[in-house]
Amino acid sequence: MVVCGDDGLAHRLATELRGVYREQVVLVVPPSRRTPPQPMAGRARAASAALFGRMVTAVNRGTDGSDDTLVPDERVMEAAEPSEAVLADAGVDRAAALALVYDDDETNIRAALTARRLNPRLRLVLRLYNRRLGQHIEELLDQAAELAGHRDGHGGHGGHGGHGGHGADIATTVLSDADTTAPALVATALVGTSKVVDAEGLLLRAVERRPPRPGEVADPGLCTLALLSATSNDPAGAEGSEDSGDGPQLLPGAEAVAAATGRGAVVLEQVSYSGPALPARRAGVMPFASLFSARLRWSLAGLVAAVVALAVALILVTDDHPLHAIYITLLDLFAINEPAVDAPFGQQVLQLLSGLVGLLLLPVLLAAVLEALGTFRTASALRKPPRGLSGHVVLLGLGKIGTRVLTRLRELHIPVVCVEADPEARGMAVARRLRVPVVVGDVTQEGVLESAKIHRADALLALTSIDTTNLETVLYARSVRPDLRAVLRLYDDDFAKAVYRTLRTAHPAALTRSRSVSHLAAPAFAGAMMGRQILGAIPVERRVLLFAAVVVNGHPQLEGRTVAEAFRPGAWRVLALDTAARGDTAGAEPPGSGLVWDLPATYVLRAGDRVVLAATRRGLAELLGRRTRSPR
């Protein structure tokens, strides 16, 4: 496995492949600098490299304490960019998979095209932020691999995007760390929800349930994914290591669920957001109330009432027809009628009053025109938070991660107020399109968070790329509102864990989460390198649970077994059957959904089935059949 990158995701991914899947890894990183431009990122890189070295030493000793001489050593290369010479030196022509996780999309695409030419049978995993471009690149590289395979006599590859069967799939998978981590970050900030995963277009949520009271029957939802660590204050906040017995229990069996008393659980279900939402608006239609201010609308209403009163008075004085009386009143109002010199005294008075009302109408009409023009001119500009806004989410940072999180929040119709210091940030255009209020300013300056109505918000998402800014914002928000739910994006996972523990101790009654993007995204990238489609990853305390789509072909743990027999507690569990992959819609869910979630325990998994399963990282590695190696 070859991993090329320039940030913490590359180090975390290499550690994941080496420690969990026990793969031979070649890590290509930029040359280290004595004075890195970002001190926090430099320290995180050093910590990641140290973690990588410790993981290598531990794995070489073997999990059972014996020497594992069958696992070859790894290489760490330093190169400024993934050129053809660098990729050749890294052994791409002999590698099984290549991950390109540079922060720049163009660098990843250029290196992918070069790698596909060097090794047409190479499995590629690209990190691209542009999803539309990623789809085209994925199709292009897969088509190139298939044509090269036909020329070499190997035939086509095993499927698109890692959908193929067991074995070496020649496929290209395009992932985005922003898309991978956005559901988890969004769900952490929502009321009554925890984790979210997008399974084939169906939005599912892993909800944390409190321990059932005596005599109470807990709702298992679709299935029970995990049993949480037992704590008195915050069940989701317990710190359990990956292998310790006091940590969470992932994918428990029925006996373990029944025997677990006093422990919360994470269940999978399909729920809807029930909190406060912004008023729904039709796309492309501007409401009338937004064109004119309330004061101007009252002025227009008063003038209309005056015109009607004048018309009624003219009818009473002249005994004229109502339509003709209204016509005469409008002529007098706009001063285009002949002077009523020979008319009765009452009609003359009404004409003077109509002229006076007409003079008052001119500035009101001018103000209405100017206000409407200003409204249309600022329709594409940034909105300000409404005065009475409450129960919203304050989103700090509109970079790559923040933009994806903003899109997810608005898809759920959740009110959001964004805070961004850079007026030219990536997510500003998205905020304008979604008509989301944005406060432009440095969040460390006094008054910026107050402008975002932080004292009336329900949650704070600090997602900038600067750890100190995120930490300072959360600490200040805690001083304003101690019970505010806060989510921090931190670069290094160890630092995130330390911050989380300290904040939880200082504010035990508040919900605080610290998330490392590389920690959340690395399992999905590692699973894609192993040749399987990862639908999503959800954190369960300090562990990660993966959702993958796997073809049953060639897996002895799945093929020919019933759903109950294929269930391995603590490793993997079959959740749904993808009927769209086989074209069999008998007994499937309503049209538009090809996933059948209520599979009977006696259903026998066949060779052509494609299933959605939940698995731990080690369980997925074992299911892929790559835990043991032959000698070099």
N, C-alpha and C positions, 0 to 999 in steps of 0.2 A: 504494500500500500504506500502510495506517495501522497503527501499532504504538502501543499504550497499555500502560504498565507503570510500576512504581515501584521496580525494582531493576535489577541488572546484566543480567538476561536481556533486558530491553527494548532496552538499548543494543546488546547483542551481536546480537540479532535484526535490528535496524535496520542494523547494519553488514553482516550476512550478506546481507540483501536488496539493499543498495546495492552492495556490492563484488562479490558472486558473481553475483547475478541481474540487476544493473544496473537496478533498479526505482526508480521515484520513490517516496520514502518520506516520510511525515509522522509524526514521533515526538512522542508526547504523554507528558510526564513531569511529576511533581509539582514545584512550585516549589522551587528550591534554597534551602537554609537556610545561614545563616552558621555556625551551630554544629550540625552534624548529630549526632543521638543516637548514631550508631555511627561512630567515626572511620575505621575500616577500610572500612566500606561507603561513606563519603563519598569517600575517596580512590579507591576502585574506580570509583565513578560518574564522578568527574572523569577518570580514566584512560580509561574507556569512551567518554566524550564526546569526549576528545581523539583516541582511535582512530577514532571515527566521523567526525570532521572530517578526519583525515588520509586515511581511505579515500575520502571524498567528493572531496578534491582530486586524489587519484591517479586515480580513475575518470574525473573530468572531463577530465583530460589525455589519457585513452585509454591502453589497454594497449600500443599500438604507438608511443607517444610523440606522436601527433598529437592535436589538439584534437577532442573528441567533443561537438559542439554539439547533437546530437540527444537527449542525456540531460538532462532538466530538473533544476533544483536541488531541494533538499529543504527541508522546514520542520521546525523544532523548536519545539513549543508547550509551555507550562507551564500546568498546570491541576491543581487540588487533587483533582478526581475527574472521571471520564468522564461528565459529564451530557449531556443532549440538546443543549444549546447548544454544548458543547465538541465533541461528535462532529460536529455540523453544521458548525462552523467548521473542523474538520479535513478536511471534504470526504467524509464517509462516504457521502453520497448519490451521489457520483460515483466512489467507490473500487472497486477490484476485490476487495480482501480487507482484513479487519480482524483484527488479533491483539490479544487482551486477556490480558495476562500479569501482571496484578496478583497480589500474594501472597494476597489475600483472595478466596475463592471467590464470596462474595456480591456483591462489586463487579464481578467479571467477568460473572456471570449477569445482573445488573441492566443493565449496559452492553450485553450481547449482545441482550437483549430490546428495548432501545431502538434499537439499530442495525438489527435485523431489521425493525423498523417503519419506519425511515427509508429503508432500501434492501432490499427483499425479495430482490434478486438478488445480494446481497453474500455473499462467501465468508467464513465466520467460523472463527477458530481460537481456542479458549478454553483457558486454563490452569486446570484444576480438580484438586484433590487427591482429592476424593470421587469414586471411579470409578463407583459405582452412580448417584449423582446426575448425573454427567456423561453417562451413557448416556441417561437420561431427557431431559435438556436437549438433547442432540444430536438425539434423535428429535423433540422438540417443535419446535425451531427449523427442522429440515428440513421437517417437515410444514407449518409456517407459510409457509416459502418456496415450497413446491410449490403450496399453495392460492393464494398471492398471484400466482404465475406463471400459473396457470390463469385467474384473474380478469383479468390483464393481457394474456392471449392469447399468453404465451410458452411455455406448456407446462411439463412437469415439469423437474426438475433432472437433472444428469448422473449422479447416483448418490450413494449414502450414504457419508459420510465421505471424500469425495474419490476414489471409485472410478470416477467417470465417465470419459468419453472425453476426447479432446483438445479443448481449448477452455475456455470459461468455465463451470466447474461451480458450481452453486449448492449448496453443501454446508456442513455444520458439522462440524468436527473438534475433538474434545476430547482434549487431551494433558495429561500431567503430567510436569513436569521430574523428579519423583522416580522415576516409572516408566521414563522415558527413560534416566536415568543409573544406576539401580540395577544393571542387568545388568553394565555396564562396571565399576562399583565392586566388585561381588561377584566377578567373574571375575578382577580384578587380584589379589585376596587368595587365590585358590585355588591349590593345588599343581598344576602341569602345565597350567593353563589360562590363557587371556588374556582374550578378549572373548566376550561372549554376546549373542545376538540372538534374540528370540522371533518366529519366522516362522510366522504362522497357527497358533499353538498348538504348533509344533514347536521345541524348544529346540536351537539350533545354537551352536557355539562356534568362534571364530576362534582357532586354537592357533598359538603361535609355535614354529617348528621351528628347530633349530640347523642350521648348514651341514652338508651331507652330507660324510662322509669319502671319500677316494679309493676308487673301486670300489663305494661304497654307493649304492643306489637309494633316493631319497627318496619317501615316500608322499605323493602329492598330495592325499589326502582327496577331498572332493567337488570342490574346485577350489582353485587358488592365488589368494588375494586380493591379496597384496602381497609384494614383496621388501624386506627390511629393510636399513637402512644397515649397512655393514660396520664392526664394531668388535671389539675383542679381548676385552673383559670382558663387556659386557651389550648384546647386539644390540638388545634392545627399548629401550635407553636412549639411542640415538643421537638427536641433535637435528638434524633436517633441516627446512628451511623449506618453505613451501608450494610454491615454484617452483624451489628450488635443485636442482642435479643430484646433490648428495651426499646427499639425503634419501631417504626410502623411495619405492619405485616401486609405485604402486597399480595393480591390475588388469593385470598384465603379460601379454603374449602368450606363446605356446608357445616362440617363439624366444628371448625374453628370459629365460624360466625356465630353458631349457636352457643358455643362455650364462652365467647367473649362478653363479659359483663363489666359494665363501667367504662367501656372504651367506645369512643366515637368511631364512625365509619365513613368512608367515601363511597358513595353509590353513584351509578351512572343513570342519568335520566334526561328527559327532554323537557325543559321548563321554559317559561317566558318571563321576561323582566316585567315586574309589577310596580316599580318605583315611579317617581315623578318623571314626566316626559315633556318635551317641547311640543307646542301645538303643531299638528300636522298641517302641511301646506302643499298645495299642488305644485308640481314642478313647472316652472316657467310662468306662473301666475303671481303677480304682485297684489296683495290684498289692498283694498281701498283705504283702509285705516292707516297703512304705512305711507301713503302719498301725502297726507295732510295731518298736521298736528291737531291735538284735541282743541286747543284754543282757536285755531283757524276754522275747524268744523263748527264750533259753537257760533263763531261770527257769521259764517254762511247761513246757519240755521236761523239766526236772528234776522238777517236781511230777508230771507225768504218769508219769514213770518210777517215782516213789515210790508212786503209787497202784497201778500195775501190780504192783510188788513186794509191797505189802500184800495185794492180792487173791490173788496166788500163795501167799503165806505162809498166808493163811486157808484156802485149799484144802488145803494140806498138813496143817494142824492139825486141821480139822474134817471133812476128806474130803467136802466139800460139792460141789454142782454148780458149775461155773465161772461160769455166769451168775448164780446165786444168791449166790455168793461176791462177785462184783463188785458186786452190788446192796447187799449188807450193808456192804461197804467204803465205798461212796458214802454210805450212811446215816450211818455212823460219821464219815465225813469232814466232813459238814455238820452233825454233832451233832444229828441228828433220830432216832437209833435209841435203843432202850431200853438202860439200863446193863446190861452183862453181869455181874451180881452172882453169879448161880449158874452161870455158864459156867466152863469149864476155865481154868486160869491162862494158858495160851498165848493163848486168844481174848481174855482181858481185856487182856493186854499189847498185842495187835494193835489193840484198840479205842482204847486210850490213844494209841498211835502214830498211828492214823488221825485222832484229834481234834487231835493236835499238827500234823500235816500240813495239816489243815483251817484251823488258825489261820494257818499260813504262806501258805496259798492266798489268804486274804482280801486282804492288801495287794497281792499280785500281780494279782488280778482287778481291784482298784480302779485300780491303775496302768495296766492294759491299757485299761480304759474311758476313763480320762482321756487317755491317749496317743492313742487312736483318735479321741476327740472333738477333740483338738487338731489331729490330722492333717486331719480333715475341715474344721475351721475355717480352717486355713491352706492348704487346697488351692487357693484363689483368690488367695493371697498370693504375694509374690515369693519365688522360690527362691534359695538361696545356692549358690555354686559347690561342687561335690563336692570332696572332699579329693584324690582321685587323678586329677583331670581333667588332661589334657595333649593337645597337638595340636589345640587349639581356636582359634577366632577371637575376639579381643577387639574388641567393637564399642563405640565411644565416641560417645554421642549418640543419643537416641531421638526425634528430631524427625521431620519429614516424610521426609527422605532416609533417615535411619537406620531408620525403621520399615519402609520398602519394602525396604531391604537386609536387614533381619532376616528378613522374610518369605521373601525369595529364598533366603537361607542355609538356613532350616529346610526349605524345599521340597526342597533337595538333601541333607537329613539331615546337615548339618554342625554339629558342636557349637559353640555360641556362648555367650559370657559378655558381658553388656551392662554398661556403666557410664554412669550418668545422675545428674546433680546435682539435677534437679527431680523430686520424687516424683509430680507431677501432669503429667508430660510426655505427649505424644501417644501414644507407643509403649508406655507402661506396661501398658495393657490388652492389647495384642497380646502382650507378653512373658508376662503371666499366662496368657493363653489357650494359648500355645505351650509353657508351662512351661519358659521359658528363665531360667537364673540371671541375676540382676541385682544389681549392687553400686551402692547409692545413696550418692553422695558426690561431692565436688568432686575431679576427677581431678588438679588441681594440688596437692592436699594429700598429704602423705606417707602411704603405706600403702594408698591406694585401688587403684592398679594392682596392687600385690602381692596384694590380696584377690581380684582377677580372675585370678590365676595367670599374670601376664604373663611370668614367667620360664620357664613351660612352654608358652606359646602358640606357634602357628605363624605367626600374622598379626595385625596391628593395623589396624583401620579407624577413623580419627579423622574423624568426620563431624559435629561440632558446627557451629553457625553462627558461631563465634568463631575466627578464623584463628589468633590467638596461642595459644589453648588447644590447638588441634590441633597446632601446631608444637611447643609445649612438651611435649606428651604424647609425640610421636614422638621428640624428642631425649632425653627421659628413658628411654623404652623402649629406645632405642639404647644407652644407657649400661648398662642392665640386661642386654640381650641384643643384641650387635652384629649378629647374622645374622638378626634378626627382619624379616619382610616387613612393610612399612608402606605404608599408603595414606592420603594427606591430602586432605581436602576444603578447598580454598582459594577465596576469593571471586573474586579477579582472576586471569585467566589468565597475565598477565605475572609476577605475584608467584609463582604456582604454578610457572612455568618456572624462575624464579631459585632458588626453594627446592629444586626437584628437582635442578638442576645442582649446587648446593652439597652436598646430601646424597649425591649419587652420587659426588662427588669425595672426600668425607670417609669414606664407607663403600662402597668399590668392590665388596666381596664380598657386599653385601646388596642386596636388591631393594626399591627405593623408588619410589613413584609419587605425584605430586601432581596432583590433578584439580580443574578448575574446573567446577562444575555448569552454569553458563551456557554455557561453551565446548562441553560435551557435548550440551546440550539444544537450543541455537540451531539447528543444521542440521535437526533434525527439525521444529521449529516453522516454519522458513523453507520447507521442502519442502511442509508442509501448506498454507501460504499460497499456494503456487504451484498448488495443486489436485491434489496427488497424495498417496496414502497412504504415509507413512513407517513402515515396520515397526520400524526401529531404526537406531542409529548406533553404530559401534565406533571407538575411537581407534586409529590406527596411528602410533606415536610421537607427533609433534605434529600429525598430520593426522587427518581424519575420513573414514570410509567409510560411506555410507548404503545401507540396504536398503529398497527401495521396491516397492510393488505398482502396476503400471502396466497400463492397458488399451491394447492395441496400436492401437486405432482412431485413425486420423489421424496416426500417427507414421510418416513416410516412412523413418526410420532403422530401424524394426522391421517394419512391415506388408509382407508379401510377401517377406520375406527369410528365409533359413535362420538357424538359431541361430549358426552360424559366421560368416555374413555380417553379422549384427546386432552381433557383438562388436566394440567399439571399445576397443583397449588404452589404458589410462590414463584412460578416460572412463566406460564402462559395460559390463556383461556380464550376459546373461540366465542366471539360475541355475535357475529352476524354472517349471513351468507349473501354474496353478491350475485343475484340472479341475472343481472344485466350482462355479466361476463359469459354466461352460458346461453343467454337468450331464452331462459325458462322463467316465465312469469307466473307459473301456477303457484298459487298460495303466497304470492309476493305481496308486498305492501301496496298501497294505492299508487296509481300511475305517477311517474315522476321520481319515485324512490325505488332503486333496485336492490335495497338492502332488506333482508328479512331478519329481524332481531329476536323474535320469539321462536327460535329453533328448538324443536323437541330434543330432549337428552338422548333419544334413541336414533336420531338422524345419523346416517352413515355418510361420512365424508368421502366423496369420490374423487377420482383423478382430475376431472375437469372443473372441480369447484374452486372458487376463489373466495376466501374467507377473510373477514376482518377480525383480528384478535388483539387482545391486550397482553403485553408481555413486559417483563422486566428486562433490563439491559443484558444481564447474564442469561436469562431465559431465552431471549432472542438469539444470542450468540450460540447457545446450545442447539436451538432449533435449526439454525443454519448449518449445523454439522461441521463447524470449523474449530472445535475446541481441541482437537488432537491433530498433530502434524506428523508427517513422515520425515525421516532423516533427510538432511540436505542432499 
